[in-house]
């Protein structure tokens, strides 16, 4: 099984022994460096490098990290608002992803239209911790973007999101924890761990009327394909 997006550098301890692939996401220059360090010392961990829209880090420092071994994507990056500074920062990430022919990992807080506008038809996109509606999902699927679900999918009030999750094509489906954040039920409010991705997988299996083994096989394959690992 895979955890396609987490922040191991924000955990005091973690157990990833049961996971095939773990994608450790950077959200600042410092956390990107730490993601690379963790990936270099764990065979099943790979790193992404990026600057979260809430960070004020110098983007130019990111370029030096892209060529490190086991860096498989740019991000996490994205939009919390339509602030021009955030839009410009996302564009810089996209340009870097294009330059190195890497996937881009997107954080999206109610900015569906601007995400579509800025990313255009760039094919290598992962929408991390997807929470948007069916209309946006269908447009993302049309562009061949990967859609990743985390613990929010298990929340009691996430009925609409579960309806969206039913419709994702198998070849674009991913699972994640975003640990140590957004723990799934029944651990909501506690520190999240990568192993909790199994809870997300089981929820997806229930929603899609399939087995957890099938979800595991599908998402393992998709993670390997997207991140070229």
N, C-alpha and C positions, 0 to 999 in steps of 0.2 A: 504494500500500500504506500501511497505517497502523501506528503504534506506539501502542497504546491506553493505555499506562502506562509512563512512564520518568521519570528524574530528571536532566534535562539540567543542572540547577544543581549537580550533583555531578560533572560531567565537566569536565575542563580544556578540551577541544576536542570538537566533534561535527560530523558532517555529516548533515544531514537533507534534503538537496536532492532525494533520490529518493523521499521519503515525502509522501503526500498530506496526511495529518493526523498530528500528534504531540501526545499528551496528556501534558503535563509536570505531574507530581503533586507537591503539597506534602506534607510530613510533619512540619512544625513551622510556627510563625508566620514565622520567618525564611525557611525554604525555600519557603513559600507565596508570600511577597513576591517572592522571586527567580524563582519560576515565572511570576508575573504579568509581571515585567520582561522575561523571555525571550519570553513570548508576545506582548508588545506590540511587540517588535522583529523577530519572524519571522511572516510571513503564515500559515504552515501549522502554527503551534504554538498550542495552547490550554492553559489552566491549570486545575488543581484546587487547592482550599485545604483543608487539614486538619491534624490533629495525630495523629501515630502514637501508639499506646498506650505506647510506651517514652518518649515525650516528656513533660516536666512543664510545658509552656508553658501560659500563661493562655488558656483557651478564649475568653474575652470579647474578646480581641484579634483573633480570627478573623473576627468579625462584620463588622468594618470592611473586610475584604478581599473579601467576597462580591460586592459591587456593582461591582468593577473590571471594565473591558472584558475580554472573552475568558475570564472565569472560567465554566467550564461544568459544574462538579460540586463536591461536598463530599467531601473525603477527600485523601490516603488516611487512613482511620481503621479501627478494628476492635479485635480482641482477640488478645492473646498468652496470656491466662490468664482465669480466672473471677474475678479480683480485682474487688471492687465498684467501685473507682475507675475501672478500665477500662470496666466495664459502664456506669457513669454517664456517662463521657466519650463512649462510642459513642451513647448515648441523646441527648446534647446535639447531636452531629453529625446524627443522624437528625431531630431537631426543627428544626435549621437547614435541612436539605435540604427538609423539608416546607414550611417557611415561605417559601422561595424557589422551590419547585417544581423542584428540581434533582436530578440523579442523585447517588447516594452510592457511593463507591468503597471497597470493603471489603478489609481485610487480615485474614486468618483463620489463626491457628495452632492447629489442633486444638481449635477451639471451635465446632464445627458447631451443636450444640444451642442454645447461648447466642446465636449469630448469628441463628438462626431465631426464637428467642423475642423478641429485642429488635427486630429489623427487621419482624417480623410480615408483613403483606401489602403493605408499601410496594413499588410496582412498579418504581421506577427504581433498580435495584441492579446494580452491576458487581462481581463477585467476582474480584479481581485475583490473578494468579498462582495459579490454582486447582490444588490438590493433594489434594483430598478424595476420598472414595469414591463409588461409584455411587449408594448410597442417598441421600446428601446432594445429589448432583447432580440426581437426579430430583425431589427436593423443591424445589430451587431453580428448576428448569425449570417445575414446576407453578406457581410464583409469578411466572414471567415474567422471572426475573433473567438477566442476561447473564453468561456464563462466559468468562473470558479465560485463555489459556495462554501461558506464557513458556518460557524456556530449559530449565526442569526437564523439560519434555515430551520433550526430546531425550536426557536422561541415560540411560545404558545400563540402569540398574536401574528405570526408570520404566515397567515393563511394565503395571502395573495402571492407571496414569494414562492411558496410551495407549488402553487398553480403554475407559475412561470417555470419552475425547475422541472416540471413534468415534460416540458416541450423542447428542452435543449437537445439538439442532435447529439448522439453518442460521441461522435468524433470531436466535439468541441467542449466536452464536459470535464471539469476539474474539481478537486476537493482540497480544502485547506483548513488550517486552524486560526491563522493570524495570531498564534500564541506569542506572548502570554495574555493576549487580549481576547475578548469576545468568546468566553467559554460557552460551550453548548449546554442545553439542559441535559442532565439535572445539576450541572456544576456552575450554572450561571452566577456571576459575581465572584467566582474564585479564580485563581491563577490558572490560565489555560496551558495545556501541554500538547506537544505534537501528537502523542498517542491518541488524543481525543478526536483525531480525524476519523477514527473508526465510527464514532457516533454520528458524524455528518454523513459518512458513507452509508450507514444503516438507514438513516432518514431518507436519503436519496433512493435507496433500494425500495423502501416502503412506498414512497411517492410514485416511483416509476414502475412499480409492480414487477420487480426483478429481484435478484439475489445480491447480497453484499459481495459475493465473489465476482459477479459480473461487473458491478460498479468498480471493484478493485482492478480487475483486468482492463476495463475501459480507461480509467483515469491514469493507471500506470502507463499505458500505451500513449495516451495523449500528452502526459508530462514529458515522457522521453522524446516524443516528436517535437513538441514546441520548443523545448530547451536544448534539443540536440545532444542528449546525454546517453 
